[in-house]
Amino acid sequence: MKYNQFFIIIFFSLVFFESNAQEFKLGKVSVEELQEKNHPLDSTAVAAILFEKGAVDFEYSQNDGFVMTTEVITRIKIYKKEGYDWANKEVRYYIGSNAKETVSFSDAVTYNLINGKIEKTKLKSDGEFEGKVNKYWGQKKITMPNIKVGSVVEFKYKIRSSRFSELTEWNFQSSIPVNYSEFKTSIPEYFVYNPNLKGFVSPKITTEKSNKSLSYSYRPEARPGESTTSSTSQEKLEFLETRTVYLVENLPAMKDEAYVNNISNYSTSISHELSVVKFPNQPYKTLSTDWASVTKTIYDYDDFGAELNKTGYFEEDLKSVIAGLNTPEEKISALLNYVKTTVKWNDYYGYSCNDGVKQAYKNKTGNVAEINLMLTAMLRHIGLTANPVLVSTRSNGIALFPNRTAFNYVIAAVEMSSGLVLLDASDRFSTPNILPLRVLNWVGRLIRKDGTSIEVDLMPKVPSNDVVMMNYEIDANGKVSGNLKRQRTDYNAMIFRGNVGDVKEDVYLEKLENENNKIEINEYSRASEKDLKVPVVETFSYSGTNFSEIIGGTIYINPMLFFAVEQNPFKQEIREYPIDYGFPFVDKYNIAIKIPDGYKVETIPTPLLLNMQDSLGSFKFVINASGNFIQLVITHQINVPIITAEYYSMLKEFYQKMIEKQNEKIVLKKV
């Protein structure tokens, strides 16, 4: 499946909004806005953006040349306590070595209606905070004062930047309703940007061009035989400016749904990537405009490609790591495990090294780039065809358009005759081709030594199994007692190991008992938790009294006990987003039940087989009763990691029938 085909469709799903001729300015909060108890179009909203306007301009000064400014003004209404977080604002700014940015907040005020009068509370310095995210990014945050249910807050911030590679990405849509959103760009003819619009709603766009000018001074060069002069001359340069306004009104909240990768992938937003710089009397400078040139640019960075050539720091150590290993598969696993145990991930993403691979190896800690570029270099050093793969994580969104900021992560890949082996040494539970869930974001970009690149499908193809073997007996009082063995493979095993790795066993068991209808667990054991090459297995005995109902001597019991799904995760009538499971899977239950003496089976659920369209998945429910025993085999299988929204109605109906079957009762009658 070509995953990006879905997004190509949504870019052109246009819904235009007519703009009211309304002027939005800070400082003019009305009594009506403060009195409003609920959002008129969404009574469940905890807050709403009443208006948000962004403007990008280019200013020129003699000393600094062009400086890009981004000014944003925002007004937000708080409807419920759960919306208090919307009274905080965080803005990141670049602090790297090659360019600088600054952020300043102003006009930050909280408005409340007290006894019919508007009360204003201005933000003070103790409500402003500054921090450092990493060596490239700083962050400024404000926390608005005197927040109450009904408050209206507004603020302005301005970013000054000498970085022109991209404009601020503007998100028209949010997790709360947006009444009015406007983004305006005023760009001199010297810079050409490619606008990239995504989402289901297309803004109203207006464009106009106007003549502008700037003045600058210079000192004329002395001609041969002339004396130098200290006087300067003034020059005026005229240029064309393109002003574009993007406007959307009355956008609904983007509400999360079951099995959504990252809701922001589908919200309406626009980004701009610089493609051409053309100053007067200078040749055109063309920047990255396709994936090939983007990846080549990244590979040529000193903190990326050059790091792959450093090998002296590990060469001696690797001799013992691969000693006695013969096959490429053995060597790949050995090096992956060596890096995982030698260098700990510091939780920082990025495809650029912070301190470099050599320092990370020495300090035994590093960011994702340092760890996985180090692994790539080691794999190359032992003669394997290994290359880095650029990735955009789930939280970063899907890399839809060619630009350098589309990626925020890098993994390693080994090219084998059987296909690519993908590796990530930042996660202690990863194995070859079993990547952390954060990486499973459709496609990545593999870069070879010569700078060429290819698209890499990151989504798993092999189903991960979760197999439960359970037997239990029911007594005449409806109490259930039995034994269980549960085996998880691949991604199911990785998720389980990650969930329990740092949790004490008694804490885990208490949670397990509470989440499964207050069962009592005994004789608990866990096998292969540390051996990542094999499935992880849990076994325990259990008992419980909350699984059956006795009416007039008749016992009613759900044969799946605590494994039955009770609610359909798909509740919307219409869905516009793909269903993202992350990986294909098979959930299988083998259940053996012994009924109490003196009882007979009156009714059991009928067998059922459900098959999805296009072999996307299936559900199989097989049951058989013989004497005092009932045997069930139940299988739920999803064959693809992502199901597109066109199948949603079918999928919703499939789940409804599956859940109804899982919750049918066995009826046992006294003889």
C-alpha positions in Angstrom: 0.0 0.0 0.0 1.3 3.5 -0.8 0.5 5.2 2.5 1.0 8.7 1.2 -1.8 8.3 -1.4 -4.3 8.9 1.4 -2.7 12.2 2.2 -2.6 13.3 -1.4 -6.4 12.9 -1.4 -7.0 15.0 1.7 -5.0 18.0 0.5 -7.5 18.6 -2.2 -10.6 18.0 -0.1 -11.6 21.6 -0.2 -14.1 23.4 2.1 -14.0 27.1 1.7 -15.2 29.5 4.5 -16.5 33.0 3.9 -14.8 35.6 6.1 -16.8 38.2 7.9 -15.4 41.7 7.6 -14.4 41.6 11.3 -11.3 43.2 12.9 -9.6 41.3 15.7 -7.4 43.2 18.1 -6.1 42.6 21.6 -7.6 44.5 24.5 -11.2 44.6 23.3 -12.7 41.7 25.2 -16.4 42.0 25.5 -18.8 41.2 28.3 -20.6 38.8 26.0 -17.4 36.8 25.6 -16.9 36.6 29.3 -20.5 35.6 29.9 -20.5 32.8 27.4 -20.9 29.5 29.4 -20.4 27.0 26.5 -19.1 27.1 23.0 -22.1 27.7 20.7 -21.0 24.8 18.3 -19.5 22.4 20.8 -20.9 22.2 24.3 -18.3 19.7 25.4 -15.4 22.1 24.6 -13.2 22.9 27.7 -11.8 26.0 25.9 -11.9 27.7 22.5 -9.6 29.8 20.5 -11.7 32.9 19.8 -9.2 34.2 17.4 -5.5 33.7 16.4 -3.6 35.8 13.9 -0.1 35.2 12.7 2.0 37.5 10.5 5.4 36.8 8.9 7.4 39.8 7.7 10.9 40.5 6.6 12.6 43.5 8.1 15.9 45.0 6.8 18.7 46.7 8.7 22.1 47.8 7.7 23.9 45.7 10.2 21.8 42.5 10.1 20.4 42.4 6.6 17.0 40.7 6.4 15.5 39.5 9.6 12.3 37.4 9.6 9.7 38.3 12.2 6.7 36.2 13.2 4.1 38.0 15.3 1.2 36.0 16.8 -1.8 37.4 18.7 -4.2 35.0 20.4 -7.4 35.2 22.5 -8.7 32.1 24.3 -11.9 31.4 26.2 -11.8 29.0 29.2 -15.1 27.1 29.7 -14.1 24.4 32.2 -11.4 23.6 34.7 -10.1 21.0 32.3 -9.2 23.8 30.0 -6.9 25.7 32.3 -3.8 24.4 30.5 -4.9 26.6 27.6 -3.9 29.6 29.7 -0.2 28.5 29.3 1.8 29.0 26.1 5.2 27.6 25.1 7.2 28.8 22.2 10.4 27.2 21.0 13.2 29.2 19.4 16.5 28.2 17.7 19.8 28.7 19.6 22.1 26.8 17.4 25.5 28.2 16.2 24.7 29.1 12.6 21.7 31.4 13.3 19.9 32.9 16.2 16.3 33.5 17.2 14.7 35.5 20.0 11.2 35.3 21.5 9.4 38.0 23.4 5.9 38.0 25.0 3.7 41.1 25.5 0.1 42.2 26.0 -0.6 39.1 28.1 -3.8 39.7 30.1 -6.4 37.6 31.9 -10.0 39.0 31.8 -12.7 37.9 34.3 -16.2 39.2 34.9 -16.6 40.2 38.5 -20.0 41.6 39.6 -20.8 42.6 36.1 -17.5 44.5 35.6 -14.5 43.4 33.5 -11.4 42.8 35.7 -8.0 42.7 34.0 -4.9 40.9 35.4 -1.6 41.5 33.6 1.1 38.9 33.4 4.0 39.6 35.6 7.6 38.6 35.3 7.1 35.6 37.7 4.8 34.1 35.1 7.5 33.9 32.4 9.9 31.0 32.2 12.8 30.3 30.0 14.4 26.9 29.4 16.7 24.9 27.2 15.4 21.9 25.3 18.8 20.9 23.8 21.8 22.6 22.3 19.7 23.6 19.3 16.4 24.8 20.8 15.4 27.0 23.7 11.9 27.5 25.0 10.0 30.4 26.5 6.8 29.8 28.4 4.1 31.9 30.0 1.6 30.9 32.7 -1.3 33.3 32.7 -2.5 34.6 36.1 -5.9 34.5 37.9 -7.4 31.8 35.7 -11.0 30.8 36.4 -13.9 29.1 34.6 -15.1 31.8 32.3 -11.8 33.6 31.9 -10.6 35.0 28.6 -6.9 35.3 28.1 -5.0 37.0 25.4 -1.3 37.5 24.6 1.1 38.4 21.8 4.5 37.0 21.1 7.1 37.8 18.5 9.9 35.7 17.1 12.9 37.4 15.4 15.0 35.1 13.3 17.9 35.1 10.9 16.9 31.6 9.8 14.9 31.7 6.6 14.8 28.0 5.7 11.2 27.6 6.7 8.4 29.8 8.1 6.6 29.0 11.3 4.2 26.1 10.7 0.7 27.5 11.2 -1.9 25.2 12.7 -5.4 26.4 11.9 -7.0 23.5 13.7 -6.6 22.3 17.3 -8.0 20.0 19.9 -10.4 22.7 20.9 -12.7 24.7 18.6 -11.2 27.6 16.6 -13.5 30.5 15.8 -11.1 32.4 13.6 -7.6 31.7 12.4 -5.6 33.9 10.0 -2.0 33.5 8.8 -0.4 36.3 6.7 3.0 36.2 5.0 4.7 39.2 3.4 7.7 37.9 1.4 10.2 40.0 -0.6 10.9 38.8 -4.1 14.3 37.6 -3.0 12.9 34.6 -1.3 10.7 31.9 -2.9 8.9 29.5 -0.6 6.9 26.4 -1.4 3.6 26.4 0.6 2.6 22.9 1.8 -1.0 22.6 3.0 -2.4 19.6 4.7 -5.7 18.6 6.3 -9.4 18.2 5.2 -10.2 21.9 5.1 -8.6 24.4 2.7 -8.4 28.0 3.8 -9.6 30.9 1.9 -6.5 32.3 0.2 -6.0 35.9 -1.1 -2.7 37.2 -2.6 -1.6 40.6 -3.6 1.7 42.1 -4.8 3.0 45.6 -3.9 6.1 47.6 -4.5 8.4 48.1 -1.5 11.7 49.7 -1.0 14.6 49.7 1.5 17.5 52.1 2.0 21.1 51.3 2.8 24.3 53.1 2.9 27.7 52.2 1.6 31.2 53.7 1.2 32.3 54.0 -2.5 35.6 52.3 -3.3 38.4 54.6 -4.2 39.6 54.5 -7.8 43.3 54.2 -8.6 45.0 57.5 -7.9 42.2 58.8 -5.7 42.4 59.2 -2.0 40.0 57.2 0.2 37.0 58.9 1.6 35.1 58.4 4.9 31.8 59.6 3.4 29.0 57.2 2.7 26.3 57.2 0.0 22.7 56.3 0.4 21.0 53.9 -2.0 17.4 53.0 -2.4 16.4 49.5 -3.5 13.0 48.8 -4.8 11.5 45.3 -4.8 8.2 43.4 -5.1 6.6 42.0 -2.0 4.0 39.2 -2.1 1.4 39.3 0.6 -0.7 36.1 1.1 -3.5 35.7 3.6 -4.8 32.3 4.7 -8.1 32.4 6.6 -10.4 29.8 8.2 -13.4 30.2 10.4 -15.4 28.0 12.7 -13.2 25.0 12.7 -14.3 22.1 15.0 -12.1 20.5 17.6 -9.8 17.7 16.3 -11.0 14.9 18.6 -8.9 11.8 19.1 -10.3 8.5 18.0 -9.3 4.9 18.5 -6.2 3.8 16.7 -5.1 7.2 15.4 -1.4 7.6 14.8 -1.1 11.3 15.5 -4.2 13.5 15.2 -2.1 16.5 14.1 -1.3 14.5 10.9 -4.9 15.2 9.8 -5.5 18.7 11.2 -5.5 21.7 8.8 -2.1 23.4 8.8 0.3 25.1 6.4 4.1 25.1 6.3 6.5 26.9 3.9 9.9 25.5 2.8 12.5 27.9 1.2 13.2 26.8 -2.3 15.0 29.7 -4.0 17.1 32.7 -2.9 17.7 35.3 -5.6 19.4 38.5 -4.5 20.1 41.3 -7.0 23.3 40.8 -9.1 23.8 37.3 -7.6 23.2 33.9 -9.1 20.1 32.0 -8.1 20.6 29.7 -5.1 18.3 26.7 -5.3 17.7 24.8 -2.1 16.3 21.4 -1.4 13.1 20.9 -3.4 12.8 17.1 -3.5 13.6 14.2 -1.3 16.8 13.4 -3.1 18.3 16.8 -2.5 16.9 17.0 1.1 18.6 13.8 2.1 21.9 14.7 0.3 22.0 18.0 2.2 21.4 16.2 5.5 24.1 13.6 4.7 26.6 16.3 4.0 26.1 17.9 7.5 29.2 17.6 9.7 27.1 16.2 12.5 25.6 13.5 10.3 27.6 12.0 7.4 31.0 12.8 8.8 30.2 11.0 12.1 29.8 7.7 10.1 33.5 7.9 9.0 34.8 7.8 12.6 35.7 4.3 13.6 39.0 4.4 15.6 37.2 4.7 18.9 35.5 1.3 18.7 37.7 -0.9 16.4 39.6 -2.7 19.1 36.5 -3.3 21.2 34.6 -4.9 18.3 37.0 -7.7 17.8 35.8 -9.5 20.9 32.2 -8.7 20.2 32.1 -10.6 16.9 34.7 -13.2 17.6 33.5 -16.6 16.6 30.4 -15.3 14.8 30.0 -16.5 11.2 26.7 -15.3 9.7 25.7 -11.7 9.0 22.5 -12.3 11.2 24.7 -13.3 14.2 26.9 -10.2 13.8 24.0 -7.8 13.3 22.4 -9.1 16.6 25.7 -9.0 18.4 26.4 -5.4 17.4 22.9 -4.2 18.1 23.1 -5.7 21.6 26.5 -4.3 22.2 25.5 -0.7 21.4 22.3 -1.1 23.4 24.2 -2.2 26.5 27.2 0.1 26.0 25.5 3.5 25.2 22.3 4.5 27.0 19.8 6.7 25.2 19.4 10.2 26.8 15.8 10.5 25.6 16.8 13.2 22.9 15.6 12.7 19.4 17.2 14.2 16.3 19.2 13.1 13.2 22.1 15.3 14.2 24.7 14.4 16.8 25.0 16.7 19.8 28.4 15.7 21.2 29.4 13.3 18.5 29.7 9.5 18.3 33.1 9.4 19.9 32.1 11.3 22.9 28.9 9.4 23.3 30.8 6.1 23.2 33.2 7.5 25.9 30.4 8.9 28.1 28.2 5.8 27.5 25.2 8.0 26.8 24.0 9.8 23.7 21.0 10.9 21.6 19.3 8.8 18.9 21.6 10.1 16.2 24.8 9.3 18.1 23.6 5.8 19.0 22.3 4.7 15.6 25.0 6.4 13.5 27.5 4.7 15.8 25.7 1.4 15.1 25.7 2.1 11.3 29.5 2.8 11.4 30.2 -0.4 13.3 28.1 -2.5 10.8 30.0 -0.9 7.9 33.3 -1.5 9.6 32.7 -5.3 9.7 31.9 -5.4 6.0 28.1 -5.1 5.9 26.2 -2.8 3.7 24.7 -0.5 6.3 23.1 2.9 5.9 21.2 5.4 8.1 17.4 5.8 7.6 15.8 9.2 8.3 12.5 8.9 10.2 9.8 11.2 11.4 8.4 9.8 14.6 4.7 9.4 15.3 4.7 12.4 17.6 6.5 14.5 14.9 3.9 13.7 12.2 4.2 12.1 8.8 6.9 13.4 6.5 4.7 14.5 3.6 6.7 17.2 1.9 10.4 17.4 1.0 12.1 19.5 3.7 14.9 19.1 6.2 12.6 19.5 9.2 10.4 16.7 8.1 12.6 14.2 10.0 13.5 14.1 13.6 15.0 10.7 14.1 17.4 8.2 12.5 17.7 4.4 12.6 20.1 2.0 11.0 19.5 -0.4 8.1 21.5 -3.4 6.7 20.9 -4.4 3.1 20.7 -8.1 2.8 19.7 -10.4 -0.1 16.4 -11.1 1.8 15.6 -7.5 2.2 16.4 -4.7 4.6 17.1 -5.3 8.3 16.0 -2.2 10.3 17.7 -1.5 13.7 17.3 0.9 16.6 19.8 0.6 19.4 18.1 3.4 21.5 15.5 1.0 22.8 16.7 -1.8 25.1 13.9 -4.2 24.0 14.3 -3.7 20.2 15.5 -6.5 18.0 16.3 -6.7 14.3 13.2 -5.5 12.4 11.3 -4.9 15.7 11.5 -1.2 16.1 10.2 1.0 18.9 6.5 2.0 18.3 7.5 5.7 18.0 9.4 4.8 14.8 6.5 3.0 13.1 5.3 6.1 11.1 4.7 4.9 7.5 7.9 5.5 5.6 11.5 6.6 6.2 14.4 7.6 3.8 17.5 5.5 3.5 20.7 7.4 2.5 23.6 5.7 0.9 27.3 6.9 1.0 27.0 8.5 -2.4 24.1 10.6 -1.2 21.4 8.8 -3.1 18.3 7.7 -1.2 15.3 5.4 -1.4 12.0 5.3 0.4 11.8 2.6 3.1 8.5 1.1 4.4 8.7 1.1 8.2 5.5 -0.7 8.8 5.7 -4.3 10.0 4.5 -7.1 7.8 4.7 -10.2 10.1 1.9 -10.5 12.6 2.8 -10.3 16.3 1.1 -13.0 18.3 -0.6 -13.0 21.7 -1.6 -16.6 22.5 -3.6 -17.4 25.7 -4.0 -21.0 26.9 -6.5 -21.1 29.7 -8.3 -23.8 31.6 -10.7 -23.4 34.5 -13.5 -25.1 36.3 -16.7 -23.6 37.7 -18.1 -24.7 41.0 -21.8 -24.8 42.0 -21.5 -21.3 43.6 -20.2 -19.8 40.3 -16.6 -19.5 41.5 -14.0 -19.9 38.8 -10.6 -21.4 39.4 -8.0 -22.2 36.8 -4.5 -21.8 35.2 -3.3 -19.6 32.4 -0.3 -19.4 30.1 0.2 -16.4 27.9 2.8 -16.1 25.2 3.7 -12.9 23.4 5.9 -12.4 20.3 7.5 -9.5 18.4 5.8 -6.2 19.1 3.4 -7.7 21.7 6.5 -8.9 23.5 8.3 -5.6 23.1 5.3 -3.7 24.5 4.9 -6.1 27.4 8.6 -6.0 28.3 8.6 -2.2 28.2 5.5 -2.0 30.4 6.9 -4.4 33.1 10.6 -3.9 32.8 10.9 -1.4 35.7 7.8 -2.4 37.7 8.0 -4.5 40.8 6.2 -7.8 40.5 3.8 -7.2 43.4 2.8 -3.8 42.0 2.3 -5.4 38.5 0.2 -8.3 40.0 -2.0 -5.9 42.0 -2.7 -3.9 38.9 -3.4 -7.1 36.9 -5.9 -8.4 39.5 -7.7 -5.1 39.6 -7.9 -4.7 35.9 -9.3 -8.2 35.5 -12.5 -8.2 37.6 -10.7 -8.5 40.9 -9.3 -12.0 40.3 -6.8 -13.5 42.8 -3.5 -14.5 41.2 -1.1 -17.2 42.6 1.9 -19.1 41.5 2.9 -16.3 39.1 6.0 -16.8 36.9 7.5 -15.1 33.9 9.9 -16.7 31.4 12.2 -15.2 28.8 11.7 -11.7 29.9 15.3 -10.8 29.2 15.9 -13.2 26.3 14.7 -11.0 23.4 15.1 -13.7 20.8 12.2 -15.8 22.1 8.6 -15.1 23.1 7.9 -13.8 26.6 5.7 -16.1 28.6 3.5 -15.6 31.7 1.9 -18.4 33.7 -0.2 -18.2 36.8 -3.2 -19.7 38.6 -6.2 -17.6 39.3 -9.6 -17.6 40.9 -12.6 -15.2 41.0 -16.2 -14.9 42.0 -17.2 -12.0 39.7 -17.6 -13.9 36.4 -20.9 -15.7 36.7 -24.5 -15.0 37.6 -26.8 -17.5 39.3 -30.5 -17.2 38.8 -32.8 -19.9 40.1 -30.1 -22.5 40.1 -29.0 -21.7 36.6 -25.4 -20.4 36.0 -24.7 -17.8 33.3 -21.0 -17.3 32.5 -19.0 -15.5 29.8 -16.5 -18.2 28.6 -13.8 -15.6 27.8 -13.9 -14.3 31.4 -11.7 -11.1 31.6 -10.6 -11.3 28.0 -13.9 -10.3 26.4 -13.9 -6.9 24.9 -17.0 -5.0 26.2 -17.2 -1.9 24.1 -16.7 -1.1 20.4 -13.7 1.2 20.1 -15.2 2.7 16.9 -18.0 5.0 17.9 -18.2 7.7 15.2 -20.7 7.3 12.4 -18.1 8.6 9.9 -14.3 8.5 10.1 -11.9 10.5 8.0 -8.6 9.1 9.4 -7.0 5.8 8.8 -7.1 3.1 11.4 -3.6 2.7 12.6 -2.9 -0.5 14.6 0.9 0.0 14.3 1.5 -3.7 13.4 -0.5 -6.7 12.2 -1.4 -9.1 15.0 -3.1 -12.4 15.9 -4.9 -12.7 19.3 -5.7 -16.4 20.0 -7.5 -18.0 22.9 -7.5 -21.7 23.6 -10.0 -22.2 26.5 -11.0 -25.4 28.3 -13.8 -25.3 30.8 -15.0 -27.9 33.3 -18.6 -27.4 34.5 -19.6 -28.4 38.0 -21.0 -31.8 38.9 -24.7 -31.9 38.9 -25.0 -29.4 36.0 -25.4 -29.8 32.3 -24.9 -27.5 29.4 -28.2 -26.0 28.4 -27.0 -23.5 25.7 -23.7 -22.4 24.3 -22.9 -19.6 21.8 -23.0 -20.7 18.2 -19.8 -20.7 16.2 -19.0 -17.7 14.1 -16.6 -16.8 11.3 -16.2 -13.2 10.2 -14.0 -12.1 7.3 -13.2 -8.5 6.4 -13.1 -7.2 2.9 -9.9 -7.6 1.0 -8.5 -10.1 3.6 -7.8 -7.2 6.0 -8.7 -9.4 9.0 -10.9 -12.1 10.5 -12.6 -13.3 13.6 -13.2 -17.0 14.3 -15.2 -18.4 17.2 -15.3 -22.2 17.5 -16.9 -23.9 20.5 -17.7 -27.5 21.3 -19.3 -29.1 24.4 -18.8 -32.7 25.4 -19.9 -34.1 28.7 -18.7 -31.9 31.5 -16.2 -30.1 29.3 -16.5 -27.1 26.9 -13.7 -26.3 24.5 -13.2 -22.9 22.7 -10.8 -21.6 20.2 -11.1 -17.9 19.5 -9.0 -16.0 17.0 -8.9 -12.3 16.2 -6.5 -11.4 13.4 -5.6 -8.1 11.7 -3.4 -8.6 8.6 -2.2 -5.1 7.9 -0.8 -2.3 10.2 -3.0 0.4 8.7 -6.6 0.2 7.3 -7.7 3.2 5.3 -10.9 5.2 6.3 -12.9 3.9 3.3 -13.2 0.6 5.2 -14.4 2.2 8.4 -18.1 1.3 8.2 -17.2 -2.3 7.5 -14.7 -2.4 10.3 -17.1 -0.8 12.8 -19.7 -3.5 12.0 -17.1 -6.2 12.2 -16.1 -5.2 15.7 -19.7 -4.9 16.8 -20.4 -8.5 15.7 -17.2 -9.7 17.3 -17.9 -8.1 20.6 -21.4 -9.3 20.7 -20.1 -12.9 20.2 -17.4 -12.5 22.8 -20.0 -11.5 25.4 -22.5 -14.3 24.8 -23.1 -16.5 27.8 -22.8 -20.2 28.4 -25.9 -21.4 30.3 -25.5 -24.2 32.8 -28.6 -25.8 34.3 -28.9 -28.0 37.3 -29.6 -31.6 36.5 
